[in-house]
Amino acid sequence: MAERKIRVLQVCDHLGWEGSRMHGVKRLFAWMIPRFDRERFEVSLVSLRKRDLSEETLDSYGVDITYLHKSKFDPATLTALLKVVDRKKIDILHMHGYGATTFGRLAGAIRRIPTILHEHANLTDTPWFQKIADHALEPFTDIAIAVSQSTADFVIGARKIPADKVRVIYLGAPLEEFGRSLDDKEVADARQELAIALDDFAIGTVTRLHDSKGNEFLVDAAKKVVQERPKAKFYIVGEGPLRSQLEAQANANGLGNRLVFVGFVKNIARTLSAFDLSVFPSLWEGTPLTAFEALAMGKPIVATDADGLLDILTRDLDALIVPKRDASALAEKIIWVMDHPEEKERLGRAARLTGERYDIAAFVRKMEHLYLLLHDGSRSTRRRGLTGTDLSFLDNGASV
């Protein structure tokens, strides 16, 4: 092992979407970075864009973060990033996002340090200029991490990374936060805060109000469910650019107070505890962190057949699965869960067991092992990466 701490720089494009204070990758950093062994690793973060001005800054989680304040295609980003790499004496670059993986791999090539491309999306294609960059920078990619199998297919096909460099590594949730048992009073207090009556059946989703999340189909499903089961009450938790559009749709559907837009919440575990059922109406996903949270909390789940969800959910075991873009099917499954309380409890128990397999702390241990391999092996082999190295420890369920 190295005599000094291994210095890792996480590089991301930005830390938020329009109208959203805490999106997935930002939450991942908040969970992940403080959990690294500080005796062996120094892990810091750089954002290529402007400073995060939300109240939920990563600084408050003890994350060492630098903002470069660069625009999307600013070539000065490379110089600024190299200055951070040199000042912090970085050993490994771990990158998230198109800009980060482009400028980060350039910096890795110039400074001859290992690079990790970490892909969180499963889009079907990339812009022409990204194809050129990905093709040119593939030799300077030591390993690519994908959050789901469909994401891995995207990395191999669209992002031009050879399959032998790509590994699917699932993320997870902090089990000490989301996996703990809550007492009746905690749950009752959470339900009271959301104005959930004793005889209400609360259906909730924690989401970003964005096209990919399919919330418009949940709003249409809610209309049918409430018409047939008036005690159903829906909650959409989160922020995003589609909020006003979704609110108008809910008003047009006559949902009144039976569908509540909660907005941003800081304590997601507390809010989730109030729900009788978690719903994921997604159209496409990598693997959403909110699904790991719901599993860890033992929530019965109704979800669409979006690829990233099917990676971690098992049909009729820990979730009920419906086709994407089908509000009627979504409504029918929600009603079925309401009408079958024993099956609801069974789904919740199975979800908790599944959730135990996805602990963010286990993911961090895998990253630590990967960083050690990269640090010890990449430069000594003249950047041949990890080809031929046993990486079975990265597989889900493997111990480190």
Phi, psi and omega in degrees: 000152183296149181291325178252172178297146174277129185258117184245133176248116171279130182238128178227160179290310183202173185241023178184158175254167180305124177073016182228124184275332186217089180267180194302308184293325177297317178294323177300315178298319181297325177280317194281306190300316179293347184268356177289148179292109185286350174283338185243338187226142167246111184244121179233176188225142171230134174252132182289341187261200184284165181300140178285117184259005181287165179287342181261059181285151178289338176304324183291345177265007180081020181271130176280109188230140177239136177252130181271341178058039180256150176281175192301317185244024184287115181296340178292349177302320182298313179299316180296320180293318178299324178297320178293315179302316181289317182296321182270357181053055186289139178260329186217139175251126180240112197240143184226115178112157183300308181297317181297318182285337176282300181293327180294318179289328173298315178297320178296321179293318182292318183267358177057051176238152183296151180229145175238122172267120182244111185257132183248354184252167173224053179289166184273340185203174176231159176297158184302322183289331176288326176300316180298313181298314182296321179295316183290329187263358179305319180297342182256022176251110182285320178203148175243131178253132177242142184276353177202170180293320178294327175294321177298319177299321178295318180296317181289314185282303186274326185262004166065032177260128179302145185301328183286353175260358188253132177230136172273120177230114181284146178278214181174186179239162174289105185295332179293338179264312186264344182264354182284154178278132177262140179281167186300324182293319178300316180293317180298319179295319179296319179293323179295320179300329181264007180058043176267117181289163183302324183260009175283148171251110187268123178248124186227154171224135173256121198204171167254134184279079188221157183309318187295339189274348173066027185293337177297330178285329175292321179297320177291322176297322181300322179301313181293317182297314182294325177298321184267333180225087187299343179277356176288139176221130188254145179227125174250113185255123178141178183233170176154171187290345183266007186301311183297323178295317180291324177295319178296320178297317179297320178295318179297330179277000177067032186278340177052228181276009178274354171227119185246129172267107188281329185081204182285137170230144180276317183263086184292323180300318179296316180296315179301324183299337182281345187273143173275337184210136174257138184234139177231097182270026190302150174264323171208151183209156159281263159219116184288136177299330181295332176290321176297322179296313181297319177299312182300326181276358178071037179272132169299144189230137165243125186220160174278173180271030173302139190308309185297330177289320181292342176295327187244348178252144179246121184307128176067001174261296180245005179198154169260132188247134178234161178293149173299152173061029182233089183296325181295315179296320178299314179297318181298319180290323177297315179298320179300316178297318179299324184274351183232076185299327179292320177291325175302314180294322179296316179299320180294318179296317180294322179298318180297321178296318177297318182300331180295342180278349187236078180256128181297332178295323177293322176299317180297319178299322177296319179295321178300315179296318179297316179300319179298315179298316180296316182295319184280334190247332191293309182288325181293338178257016179057049174061037173278004177071217186245017180302127181090351179279141177288110180248023182297339179295342179280346183293150180297133180091346179285144177266155181248000000 
